[in-house]
Amino acid sequence: MRKTRNIRYRAVPVSGAFMLTSMLGFLVVTTYTIYGRIDLTWGFTFDLIFVIMFIASIVSLTPVFPAELDKKRS
């Protein structure tokens, strides 16, 4: 009988520019939506995308050791 391993979720680190892009994108789209340059539906959609990007960058702040990352890639 084969043993099953408990595989835990590990986040792969993303660059700092990813987080910066999500924050700036959220601010720009929100400002444009408030002043009516972007329709409310499009503004909400883009804001949602930038919030998801920001959450992904926060999740990726958890440390991943290089040895474990190499094992997952192979």
Phi, psi and omega in degrees: 000137183271137177280139176262138179266147175273102182271120180265152179285129176236131180274140176272132183294141175249166183285162177293333178295331178296316179293318179297319178298319180293321180290313180294320178299318178298315181295317181294313182294320179296317178297314180296325180289320180297319181274005172081013178279339176237140178298151184300321180295314179294320179298315178297318181297312180293322176299320178298318178297316180291327176293319177297320176298318180294318178297320178296323179288328176292318179297325183284357178287345178293137185289138173238125182282139183303325180295319178291325179293321178294324178296322181289328181286330182267000000 
